[in-house]
């Protein structure tokens, strides 16, 4: 009889990486484009290309300008 161990591992994940969970204080400090960069890097193990990052920042800028125009 053989014993087998199945262990999950993710490409690109190293022991020196930041913790998987951030504190509320840390979340409040990071900018939306940093969140995008982290998630993209985590999913694709590469940074987004310049064109995609530019499109994201344009979309974010448009959203922020729309939000400033709305009064509650």
PDB file with SEQRES, HELIX, SHEET and CRYST1 records, atoms N, CA, C and O in Angstrom:
SEQRES   1 A   72  UNK UNK UNK UNK UNK UNK UNK UNK UNK UNK UNK UNK UNK          
SEQRES   2 A   72  UNK UNK UNK UNK UNK UNK UNK UNK UNK UNK UNK UNK UNK          
SEQRES   3 A   72  UNK UNK UNK UNK UNK UNK UNK UNK UNK UNK UNK UNK UNK          
SEQRES   4 A   72  UNK UNK UNK UNK UNK UNK UNK UNK UNK UNK UNK UNK UNK          
SEQRES   5 A   72  UNK UNK UNK UNK UNK UNK UNK UNK UNK UNK UNK UNK UNK          
SEQRES   6 A   72  UNK UNK UNK UNK UNK UNK UNK                                  
HELIX    1 AA1 UNK A   24  UNK A   29  1                                   6    
HELIX    2 AA2 UNK A   32  UNK A   44  1                                  13    
HELIX    3 AA3 UNK A   50  UNK A   69  1                                  20    
CRYST1    1.000    1.000    1.000  90.00  90.00  90.00 P 1           1          
ATOM      1  N   UNK A   1       0.846  -1.179   0.000  1.00  0.00           N  
ATOM      2  CA  UNK A   1       0.000   0.000   0.000  1.00  0.00           C  
ATOM      3  C   UNK A   1       0.892   1.243   0.000  1.00  0.00           C  
ATOM      4  O   UNK A   1       1.855   1.323   0.763  1.00  0.00           O  
ATOM      5  N   UNK A   2       0.574   2.192  -0.842  1.00  0.00           N  
ATOM      6  CA  UNK A   2       1.314   3.455  -0.918  1.00  0.00           C  
ATOM      7  C   UNK A   2       0.446   4.597  -0.416  1.00  0.00           C  
ATOM      8  O   UNK A   2      -0.762   4.642  -0.649  1.00  0.00           O  
ATOM      9  N   UNK A   3       1.085   5.493   0.261  1.00  0.00           N  
ATOM     10  CA  UNK A   3       0.401   6.705   0.704  1.00  0.00           C  
ATOM     11  C   UNK A   3       0.782   7.833  -0.229  1.00  0.00           C  
ATOM     12  O   UNK A   3       1.948   7.987  -0.594  1.00  0.00           O  
ATOM     13  N   UNK A   4      -0.183   8.601  -0.601  1.00  0.00           N  
ATOM     14  CA  UNK A   4       0.036   9.708  -1.529  1.00  0.00           C  
ATOM     15  C   UNK A   4      -0.465  10.982  -0.878  1.00  0.00           C  
ATOM     16  O   UNK A   4      -1.504  10.993  -0.218  1.00  0.00           O  
ATOM     17  N   UNK A   5       0.280  12.045  -1.072  1.00  0.00           N  
ATOM     18  CA  UNK A   5      -0.129  13.345  -0.560  1.00  0.00           C  
ATOM     19  C   UNK A   5      -0.363  14.271  -1.749  1.00  0.00           C  
ATOM     20  O   UNK A   5       0.499  14.405  -2.618  1.00  0.00           O  
ATOM     21  N   UNK A   6      -1.499  14.891  -1.783  1.00  0.00           N  
ATOM     22  CA  UNK A   6      -1.807  15.874  -2.819  1.00  0.00           C  
ATOM     23  C   UNK A   6      -1.716  17.249  -2.175  1.00  0.00           C  
ATOM     24  O   UNK A   6      -2.373  17.526  -1.172  1.00  0.00           O  
ATOM     25  N   UNK A   7      -0.902  18.092  -2.760  1.00  0.00           N  
ATOM     26  CA  UNK A   7      -0.685  19.415  -2.204  1.00  0.00           C  
ATOM     27  C   UNK A   7      -0.938  20.456  -3.276  1.00  0.00           C  
ATOM     28  O   UNK A   7      -0.442  20.341  -4.396  1.00  0.00           O  
ATOM     29  N   UNK A   8      -1.712  21.474  -2.927  1.00  0.00           N  
ATOM     30  CA  UNK A   8      -1.977  22.563  -3.868  1.00  0.00           C  
ATOM     31  C   UNK A   8      -0.798  23.515  -3.891  1.00  0.00           C  
ATOM     32  O   UNK A   8      -0.250  23.874  -2.849  1.00  0.00           O  
ATOM     33  N   UNK A   9      -0.422  23.913  -5.075  1.00  0.00           N  
ATOM     34  CA  UNK A   9       0.594  24.952  -5.211  1.00  0.00           C  
ATOM     35  C   UNK A   9       0.224  25.783  -6.422  1.00  0.00           C  
ATOM     36  O   UNK A   9      -0.422  25.302  -7.353  1.00  0.00           O  
ATOM     37  N   UNK A  10       0.637  27.025  -6.395  1.00  0.00           N  
ATOM     38  CA  UNK A  10       0.297  27.947  -7.460  1.00  0.00           C  
ATOM     39  C   UNK A  10       1.560  28.499  -8.075  1.00  0.00           C  
ATOM     40  O   UNK A  10       2.488  28.911  -7.380  1.00  0.00           O  
ATOM     41  N   UNK A  11       1.577  28.497  -9.388  1.00  0.00           N  
ATOM     42  CA  UNK A  11       2.734  29.008 -10.110  1.00  0.00           C  
ATOM     43  C   UNK A  11       2.977  30.465  -9.723  1.00  0.00           C  
ATOM     44  O   UNK A  11       2.047  31.268  -9.651  1.00  0.00           O  
ATOM     45  N   UNK A  12       4.242  30.784  -9.476  1.00  0.00           N  
ATOM     46  CA  UNK A  12       4.606  32.158  -9.176  1.00  0.00           C  
ATOM     47  C   UNK A  12       4.470  32.533  -7.716  1.00  0.00           C  
ATOM     48  O   UNK A  12       4.853  33.638  -7.330  1.00  0.00           O  
ATOM     49  N   UNK A  13       3.942  31.653  -6.900  1.00  0.00           N  
ATOM     50  CA  UNK A  13       3.770  31.960  -5.487  1.00  0.00           C  
ATOM     51  C   UNK A  13       5.006  31.508  -4.725  1.00  0.00           C  
ATOM     52  O   UNK A  13       5.368  30.331  -4.750  1.00  0.00           O  
ATOM     53  N   UNK A  14       5.632  32.424  -4.067  1.00  0.00           N  
ATOM     54  CA  UNK A  14       6.834  32.127  -3.305  1.00  0.00           C  
ATOM     55  C   UNK A  14       6.585  32.423  -1.838  1.00  0.00           C  
ATOM     56  O   UNK A  14       5.633  33.121  -1.489  1.00  0.00           O  
ATOM     57  N   UNK A  15       7.431  31.897  -0.994  1.00  0.00           N  
ATOM     58  CA  UNK A  15       7.260  32.110   0.435  1.00  0.00           C  
ATOM     59  C   UNK A  15       7.503  33.549   0.837  1.00  0.00           C  
ATOM     60  O   UNK A  15       6.999  33.980   1.874  1.00  0.00           O  
ATOM     61  N   UNK A  16       8.251  34.305   0.063  1.00  0.00           N  
ATOM     62  CA  UNK A  16       8.575  35.690   0.422  1.00  0.00           C  
ATOM     63  C   UNK A  16       7.536  36.688  -0.044  1.00  0.00           C  
ATOM     64  O   UNK A  16       7.706  37.892   0.150  1.00  0.00           O  
ATOM     65  N   UNK A  17       6.463  36.212  -0.654  1.00  0.00           N  
ATOM     66  CA  UNK A  17       5.435  37.126  -1.134  1.00  0.00           C  
ATOM     67  C   UNK A  17       4.647  37.702   0.036  1.00  0.00           C  
ATOM     68  O   UNK A  17       4.711  37.209   1.161  1.00  0.00           O  
ATOM     69  N   UNK A  18       3.911  38.750  -0.264  1.00  0.00           N  
ATOM     70  CA  UNK A  18       3.073  39.384   0.749  1.00  0.00           C  
ATOM     71  C   UNK A  18       2.001  38.404   1.220  1.00  0.00           C  
ATOM     72  O   UNK A  18       1.648  37.481   0.487  1.00  0.00           O  
ATOM     73  N   UNK A  19       1.486  38.589   2.418  1.00  0.00           N  
ATOM     74  CA  UNK A  19       0.435  37.690   2.904  1.00  0.00           C  
ATOM     75  C   UNK A  19      -0.806  37.776   2.022  1.00  0.00           C  
ATOM     76  O   UNK A  19      -1.053  38.798   1.381  1.00  0.00           O  
ATOM     77  N   UNK A  20      -1.582  36.699   1.995  1.00  0.00           N  
ATOM     78  CA  UNK A  20      -2.773  36.638   1.148  1.00  0.00           C  
ATOM     79  C   UNK A  20      -3.844  37.636   1.595  1.00  0.00           C  
ATOM     80  O   UNK A  20      -4.627  38.115   0.774  1.00  0.00           O  
ATOM     81  N   UNK A  21      -3.880  37.946   2.885  1.00  0.00           N  
ATOM     82  CA  UNK A  21      -4.899  38.846   3.402  1.00  0.00           C  
ATOM     83  C   UNK A  21      -4.254  40.142   3.881  1.00  0.00           C  
ATOM     84  O   UNK A  21      -3.180  40.131   4.483  1.00  0.00           O  
ATOM     85  N   UNK A  22      -4.917  41.244   3.609  1.00  0.00           N  
ATOM     86  CA  UNK A  22      -4.438  42.548   4.042  1.00  0.00           C  
ATOM     87  C   UNK A  22      -5.347  43.055   5.150  1.00  0.00           C  
ATOM     88  O   UNK A  22      -6.530  42.719   5.202  1.00  0.00           O  
ATOM     89  N   UNK A  23      -4.790  43.855   6.019  1.00  0.00           N  
ATOM     90  CA  UNK A  23      -5.612  44.466   7.061  1.00  0.00           C  
ATOM     91  C   UNK A  23      -6.457  45.574   6.426  1.00  0.00           C  
ATOM     92  O   UNK A  23      -6.171  46.027   5.317  1.00  0.00           O  
ATOM     93  N   UNK A  24      -7.476  45.992   7.123  1.00  0.00           N  
ATOM     94  CA  UNK A  24      -8.336  47.067   6.633  1.00  0.00           C  
ATOM     95  C   UNK A  24      -7.524  48.334   6.408  1.00  0.00           C  
ATOM     96  O   UNK A  24      -7.748  49.061   5.440  1.00  0.00           O  
ATOM     97  N   UNK A  25      -6.593  48.591   7.293  1.00  0.00           N  
ATOM     98  CA  UNK A  25      -5.723  49.767   7.161  1.00  0.00           C  
ATOM     99  C   UNK A  25      -4.886  49.678   5.874  1.00  0.00           C  
ATOM    100  O   UNK A  25      -4.728  50.671   5.164  1.00  0.00           O  
ATOM    101  N   UNK A  26      -4.355  48.490   5.582  1.00  0.00           N  
ATOM    102  CA  UNK A  26      -3.569  48.301   4.363  1.00  0.00           C  
ATOM    103  C   UNK A  26      -4.425  48.473   3.115  1.00  0.00           C  
ATOM    104  O   UNK A  26      -3.980  49.060   2.128  1.00  0.00           O  
ATOM    105  N   UNK A  27      -5.643  47.967   3.158  1.00  0.00           N  
ATOM    106  CA  UNK A  27      -6.557  48.079   2.014  1.00  0.00           C  
ATOM    107  C   UNK A  27      -6.868  49.535   1.712  1.00  0.00           C  
ATOM    108  O   UNK A  27      -6.953  49.927   0.549  1.00  0.00           O  
ATOM    109  N   UNK A  28      -7.038  50.337   2.754  1.00  0.00           N  
ATOM    110  CA  UNK A  28      -7.361  51.746   2.564  1.00  0.00           C  
ATOM    111  C   UNK A  28      -6.198  52.529   1.973  1.00  0.00           C  
ATOM    112  O   UNK A  28      -6.402  53.598   1.397  1.00  0.00           O  
ATOM    113  N   UNK A  29      -4.987  52.014   2.106  1.00  0.00           N  
ATOM    114  CA  UNK A  29      -3.803  52.708   1.609  1.00  0.00           C  
ATOM    115  C   UNK A  29      -3.513  52.434   0.135  1.00  0.00           C  
ATOM    116  O   UNK A  29      -2.875  53.255  -0.524  1.00  0.00           O  
ATOM    117  N   UNK A  30      -3.961  51.310  -0.389  1.00  0.00           N  
ATOM    118  CA  UNK A  30      -3.590  50.968  -1.764  1.00  0.00           C  
ATOM    119  C   UNK A  30      -4.534  51.622  -2.766  1.00  0.00           C  
ATOM    120  O   UNK A  30      -5.721  51.808  -2.500  1.00  0.00           O  
ATOM    121  N   UNK A  31      -3.990  51.957  -3.892  1.00  0.00           N  
ATOM    122  CA  UNK A  31      -4.730  52.624  -4.953  1.00  0.00           C  
ATOM    123  C   UNK A  31      -5.362  51.584  -5.882  1.00  0.00           C  
ATOM    124  O   UNK A  31      -4.875  50.456  -5.951  1.00  0.00           O  
ATOM    125  N   UNK A  32      -6.442  51.940  -6.601  1.00  0.00           N  
ATOM    126  CA  UNK A  32      -7.107  50.982  -7.487  1.00  0.00           C  
ATOM    127  C   UNK A  32      -6.175  50.365  -8.530  1.00  0.00           C  
ATOM    128  O   UNK A  32      -6.289  49.176  -8.825  1.00  0.00           O  
ATOM    129  N   UNK A  33      -5.258  51.151  -9.091  1.00  0.00           N  
ATOM    130  CA  UNK A  33      -4.374  50.560 -10.101  1.00  0.00           C  
ATOM    131  C   UNK A  33      -3.412  49.546  -9.479  1.00  0.00           C  
ATOM    132  O   UNK A  33      -2.976  48.613 -10.154  1.00  0.00           O  
ATOM    133  N   UNK A  34      -3.078  49.723  -8.198  1.00  0.00           N  
ATOM    134  CA  UNK A  34      -2.239  48.745  -7.500  1.00  0.00           C  
ATOM    135  C   UNK A  34      -3.003  47.436  -7.297  1.00  0.00           C  
ATOM    136  O   UNK A  34      -2.431  46.353  -7.420  1.00  0.00           O  
ATOM    137  N   UNK A  35      -4.298  47.541  -6.984  1.00  0.00           N  
ATOM    138  CA  UNK A  35      -5.136  46.350  -6.850  1.00  0.00           C  
ATOM    139  C   UNK A  35      -5.172  45.613  -8.190  1.00  0.00           C  
ATOM    140  O   UNK A  35      -5.003  44.395  -8.243  1.00  0.00           O  
ATOM    141  N   UNK A  36      -5.393  46.360  -9.263  1.00  0.00           N  
ATOM    142  CA  UNK A  36      -5.417  45.767 -10.596  1.00  0.00           C  
ATOM    143  C   UNK A  36      -4.098  45.060 -10.910  1.00  0.00           C  
ATOM    144  O   UNK A  36      -4.101  43.925 -11.388  1.00  0.00           O  
ATOM    145  N   UNK A  37      -2.981  45.721 -10.645  1.00  0.00           N  
ATOM    146  CA  UNK A  37      -1.675  45.132 -10.915  1.00  0.00           C  
ATOM    147  C   UNK A  37      -1.467  43.840 -10.121  1.00  0.00           C  
ATOM    148  O   UNK A  37      -0.985  42.846 -10.663  1.00  0.00           O  
ATOM    149  N   UNK A  38      -1.827  43.859  -8.851  1.00  0.00           N  
ATOM    150  CA  UNK A  38      -1.652  42.669  -8.008  1.00  0.00           C  
ATOM    151  C   UNK A  38      -2.507  41.507  -8.487  1.00  0.00           C  
ATOM    152  O   UNK A  38      -2.031  40.376  -8.582  1.00  0.00           O  
ATOM    153  N   UNK A  39      -3.772  41.788  -8.789  1.00  0.00           N  
ATOM    154  CA  UNK A  39      -4.662  40.722  -9.236  1.00  0.00           C  
ATOM    155  C   UNK A  39      -4.230  40.157 -10.588  1.00  0.00           C  
ATOM    156  O   UNK A  39      -4.260  38.943 -10.792  1.00  0.00           O  
ATOM    157  N   UNK A  40      -3.835  41.020 -11.496  1.00  0.00           N  
ATOM    158  CA  UNK A  40      -3.379  40.566 -12.805  1.00  0.00           C  
ATOM    159  C   UNK A  40      -2.126  39.704 -12.660  1.00  0.00           C  
ATOM    160  O   UNK A  40      -2.022  38.638 -13.267  1.00  0.00           O  
ATOM    161  N   UNK A  41      -1.190  40.169 -11.860  1.00  0.00           N  
ATOM    162  CA  UNK A  41       0.055  39.428 -11.627  1.00  0.00           C  
ATOM    163  C   UNK A  41      -0.244  38.068 -11.001  1.00  0.00           C  
ATOM    164  O   UNK A  41       0.349  37.056 -11.375  1.00  0.00           O  
ATOM    165  N   UNK A  42      -1.163  38.059 -10.052  1.00  0.00           N  
ATOM    166  CA  UNK A  42      -1.511  36.812  -9.379  1.00  0.00           C  
ATOM    167  C   UNK A  42      -2.152  35.820 -10.347  1.00  0.00           C  
ATOM    168  O   UNK A  42      -1.844  34.628 -10.312  1.00  0.00           O  
ATOM    169  N   UNK A  43      -3.035  36.305 -11.203  1.00  0.00           N  
ATOM    170  CA  UNK A  43      -3.760  35.414 -12.113  1.00  0.00           C  
ATOM    171  C   UNK A  43      -2.896  34.949 -13.285  1.00  0.00           C  
ATOM    172  O   UNK A  43      -2.953  33.779 -13.665  1.00  0.00           O  
ATOM    173  N   UNK A  44      -2.106  35.839 -13.855  1.00  0.00           N  
ATOM    174  CA  UNK A  44      -1.378  35.516 -15.082  1.00  0.00           C  
ATOM    175  C   UNK A  44       0.134  35.350 -14.890  1.00  0.00           C  
ATOM    176  O   UNK A  44       0.847  35.035 -15.843  1.00  0.00           O  
ATOM    177  N   UNK A  45       0.620  35.559 -13.674  1.00  0.00           N  
ATOM    178  CA  UNK A  45       2.054  35.421 -13.349  1.00  0.00           C  
ATOM    179  C   UNK A  45       2.948  36.347 -14.171  1.00  0.00           C  
ATOM    180  O   UNK A  45       4.144  36.094 -14.314  1.00  0.00           O  
ATOM    181  N   UNK A  46       2.383  37.390 -14.694  1.00  0.00           N  
ATOM    182  CA  UNK A  46       3.104  38.416 -15.450  1.00  0.00           C  
ATOM    183  C   UNK A  46       2.404  39.744 -15.227  1.00  0.00           C  
ATOM    184  O   UNK A  46       1.198  39.770 -14.981  1.00  0.00           O  
ATOM    185  N   UNK A  47       3.130  40.835 -15.309  1.00  0.00           N  
ATOM    186  CA  UNK A  47       2.456  42.144 -15.223  1.00  0.00           C  
ATOM    187  C   UNK A  47       1.666  42.411 -16.511  1.00  0.00           C  
ATOM    188  O   UNK A  47       2.001  41.868 -17.563  1.00  0.00           O  
ATOM    189  N   UNK A  48       0.629  43.239 -16.434  1.00  0.00           N  
ATOM    190  CA  UNK A  48      -0.122  43.573 -17.648  1.00  0.00           C  
ATOM    191  C   UNK A  48       0.739  44.408 -18.591  1.00  0.00           C  
ATOM    192  O   UNK A  48       1.638  45.133 -18.163  1.00  0.00           O  
ATOM    193  N   UNK A  49       0.445  44.288 -19.873  1.00  0.00           N  
ATOM    194  CA  UNK A  49       1.215  45.113 -20.809  1.00  0.00           C  
ATOM    195  C   UNK A  49       0.791  46.572 -20.680  1.00  0.00           C  
ATOM    196  O   UNK A  49      -0.242  46.881 -20.085  1.00  0.00           O  
ATOM    197  N   UNK A  50       1.587  47.446 -21.233  1.00  0.00           N  
ATOM    198  CA  UNK A  50       1.387  48.887 -21.080  1.00  0.00           C  
ATOM    199  C   UNK A  50       0.034  49.339 -21.619  1.00  0.00           C  
ATOM    200  O   UNK A  50      -0.615  50.195 -21.018  1.00  0.00           O  
ATOM    201  N   UNK A  51      -0.396  48.774 -22.742  1.00  0.00           N  
ATOM    202  CA  UNK A  51      -1.672  49.177 -23.343  1.00  0.00           C  
ATOM    203  C   UNK A  51      -2.844  48.847 -22.418  1.00  0.00           C  
ATOM    204  O   UNK A  51      -3.753  49.660 -22.252  1.00  0.00           O  
ATOM    205  N   UNK A  52      -2.824  47.663 -21.821  1.00  0.00           N  
ATOM    206  CA  UNK A  52      -3.908  47.266 -20.921  1.00  0.00           C  
ATOM    207  C   UNK A  52      -3.920  48.137 -19.672  1.00  0.00           C  
ATOM    208  O   UNK A  52      -4.985  48.549 -19.213  1.00  0.00           O  
ATOM    209  N   UNK A  53      -2.753  48.419 -19.124  1.00  0.00           N  
ATOM    210  CA  UNK A  53      -2.664  49.273 -17.946  1.00  0.00           C  
ATOM    211  C   UNK A  53      -3.156  50.688 -18.260  1.00  0.00           C  
ATOM    212  O   UNK A  53      -3.833  51.308 -17.440  1.00  0.00           O  
ATOM    213  N   UNK A  54      -2.819  51.190 -19.433  1.00  0.00           N  
ATOM    214  CA  UNK A  54      -3.291  52.512 -19.861  1.00  0.00           C  
ATOM    215  C   UNK A  54      -4.812  52.528 -19.982  1.00  0.00           C  
ATOM    216  O   UNK A  54      -5.454  53.486 -19.551  1.00  0.00           O  
ATOM    217  N   UNK A  55      -5.397  51.478 -20.564  1.00  0.00           N  
ATOM    218  CA  UNK A  55      -6.860  51.393 -20.682  1.00  0.00           C  
ATOM    219  C   UNK A  55      -7.519  51.353 -19.299  1.00  0.00           C  
ATOM    220  O   UNK A  55      -8.540  52.002 -19.073  1.00  0.00           O  
ATOM    221  N   UNK A  56      -6.933  50.592 -18.387  1.00  0.00           N  
ATOM    222  CA  UNK A  56      -7.484  50.534 -17.034  1.00  0.00           C  
ATOM    223  C   UNK A  56      -7.453  51.913 -16.375  1.00  0.00           C  
ATOM    224  O   UNK A  56      -8.433  52.334 -15.760  1.00  0.00           O  
ATOM    225  N   UNK A  57      -6.339  52.604 -16.504  1.00  0.00           N  
ATOM    226  CA  UNK A  57      -6.218  53.933 -15.889  1.00  0.00           C  
ATOM    227  C   UNK A  57      -7.168  54.937 -16.528  1.00  0.00           C  
ATOM    228  O   UNK A  57      -7.706  55.802 -15.836  1.00  0.00           O  
ATOM    229  N   UNK A  58      -7.383  54.835 -17.836  1.00  0.00           N  
ATOM    230  CA  UNK A  58      -8.358  55.703 -18.514  1.00  0.00           C  
ATOM    231  C   UNK A  58      -9.763  55.436 -17.989  1.00  0.00           C  
ATOM    232  O   UNK A  58     -10.520  56.370 -17.725  1.00  0.00           O  
ATOM    233  N   UNK A  59     -10.109  54.165 -17.840  1.00  0.00           N  
ATOM    234  CA  UNK A  59     -11.418  53.802 -17.320  1.00  0.00           C  
ATOM    235  C   UNK A  59     -11.595  54.295 -15.885  1.00  0.00           C  
ATOM    236  O   UNK A  59     -12.650  54.816 -15.526  1.00  0.00           O  
ATOM    237  N   UNK A  60     -10.573  54.127 -15.086  1.00  0.00           N  
ATOM    238  CA  UNK A  60     -10.616  54.597 -13.705  1.00  0.00           C  
ATOM    239  C   UNK A  60     -10.780  56.114 -13.645  1.00  0.00           C  
ATOM    240  O   UNK A  60     -11.559  56.626 -12.841  1.00  0.00           O  
ATOM    241  N   UNK A  61     -10.057  56.822 -14.483  1.00  0.00           N  
ATOM    242  CA  UNK A  61     -10.148  58.279 -14.531  1.00  0.00           C  
ATOM    243  C   UNK A  61     -11.557  58.725 -14.932  1.00  0.00           C  
ATOM    244  O   UNK A  61     -12.107  59.670 -14.365  1.00  0.00           O  
ATOM    245  N   UNK A  62     -12.125  58.037 -15.910  1.00  0.00           N  
ATOM    246  CA  UNK A  62     -13.482  58.363 -16.350  1.00  0.00           C  
ATOM    247  C   UNK A  62     -14.480  58.113 -15.221  1.00  0.00           C  
ATOM    248  O   UNK A  62     -15.375  58.927 -14.997  1.00  0.00           O  
ATOM    249  N   UNK A  63     -14.334  57.011 -14.519  1.00  0.00           N  
ATOM    250  CA  UNK A  63     -15.221  56.705 -13.394  1.00  0.00           C  
ATOM    251  C   UNK A  63     -15.107  57.764 -12.298  1.00  0.00           C  
ATOM    252  O   UNK A  63     -16.114  58.232 -11.765  1.00  0.00           O  
ATOM    253  N   UNK A  64     -13.872  58.134 -11.970  1.00  0.00           N  
ATOM    254  CA  UNK A  64     -13.665  59.119 -10.905  1.00  0.00           C  
ATOM    255  C   UNK A  64     -14.235  60.481 -11.287  1.00  0.00           C  
ATOM    256  O   UNK A  64     -14.790  61.174 -10.434  1.00  0.00           O  
ATOM    257  N   UNK A  65     -14.110  60.875 -12.545  1.00  0.00           N  
ATOM    258  CA  UNK A  65     -14.674  62.160 -12.957  1.00  0.00           C  
ATOM    259  C   UNK A  65     -16.199  62.109 -12.958  1.00  0.00           C  
ATOM    260  O   UNK A  65     -16.846  63.110 -12.650  1.00  0.00           O  
ATOM    261  N   UNK A  66     -16.789  60.949 -13.303  1.00  0.00           N  
ATOM    262  CA  UNK A  66     -18.233  60.783 -13.233  1.00  0.00           C  
ATOM    263  C   UNK A  66     -18.734  60.847 -11.794  1.00  0.00           C  
ATOM    264  O   UNK A  66     -19.789  61.423 -11.528  1.00  0.00           O  
ATOM    265  N   UNK A  67     -17.985  60.263 -10.871  1.00  0.00           N  
ATOM    266  CA  UNK A  67     -18.345  60.271  -9.465  1.00  0.00           C  
ATOM    267  C   UNK A  67     -18.289  61.676  -8.876  1.00  0.00           C  
ATOM    268  O   UNK A  67     -19.106  62.016  -8.020  1.00  0.00           O  
ATOM    269  N   UNK A  68     -17.349  62.488  -9.315  1.00  0.00           N  
ATOM    270  CA  UNK A  68     -17.236  63.844  -8.813  1.00  0.00           C  
ATOM    271  C   UNK A  68     -18.401  64.701  -9.268  1.00  0.00           C  
ATOM    272  O   UNK A  68     -18.771  65.660  -8.591  1.00  0.00           O  
ATOM    273  N   UNK A  69     -18.978  64.365 -10.402  1.00  0.00           N  
ATOM    274  CA  UNK A  69     -20.101  65.122 -10.934  1.00  0.00           C  
ATOM    275  C   UNK A  69     -21.424  64.784 -10.272  1.00  0.00           C  
ATOM    276  O   UNK A  69     -22.398  65.519 -10.436  1.00  0.00           O  
ATOM    277  N   UNK A  70     -21.481  63.689  -9.530  1.00  0.00           N  
ATOM    278  CA  UNK A  70     -22.716  63.247  -8.879  1.00  0.00           C  
ATOM    279  C   UNK A  70     -22.735  63.763  -7.449  1.00  0.00           C  
ATOM    280  O   UNK A  70     -21.809  63.523  -6.675  1.00  0.00           O  
ATOM    281  N   UNK A  71     -23.811  64.479  -7.110  1.00  0.00           N  
ATOM    282  CA  UNK A  71     -23.950  64.985  -5.755  1.00  0.00           C  
ATOM    283  C   UNK A  71     -24.968  64.121  -5.023  1.00  0.00           C  
ATOM    284  O   UNK A  71     -26.018  63.783  -5.569  1.00  0.00           O  
ATOM    285  N   UNK A  72     -24.649  63.771  -3.791  1.00  0.00           N  
ATOM    286  CA  UNK A  72     -25.582  62.963  -2.991  1.00  0.00           C  
ATOM    287  C   UNK A  72     -26.358  63.820  -2.043  1.00  0.00           C  
ATOM    288  O   UNK A  72     -27.189  63.313  -1.291  1.00  0.00           O  
TER     289      UNK A  72                                                      
END                                                                             
